């Protein structure tokens, strides 16, 4: 069972907010809004997604790494995911 099941509703709400932000950026571009304002909103979206990802990592550490039989494999998986996350 995924470790985020307890916070699933919160994650879905946060993702819905990000989805709304992305739609807002699309509208900004359609309306020819000032490009710096668009870039600012894109950075806000990235920050929101990073916060969601960090919450998922926190849940993973607290739940998925508890089983000592699978901890090494899960830790390797976590480090690979963090590497991909930090590469952007």
Secondary structure by P-SEA (a helix, b strand, c coil): ccccccaaaaaaaaaaaaaaaaaaaaaaaaacccaaaaaaaaaaaaaaaaaaaaaaaaaaaaccccccccaaaaaaaaaaaaaaaacc
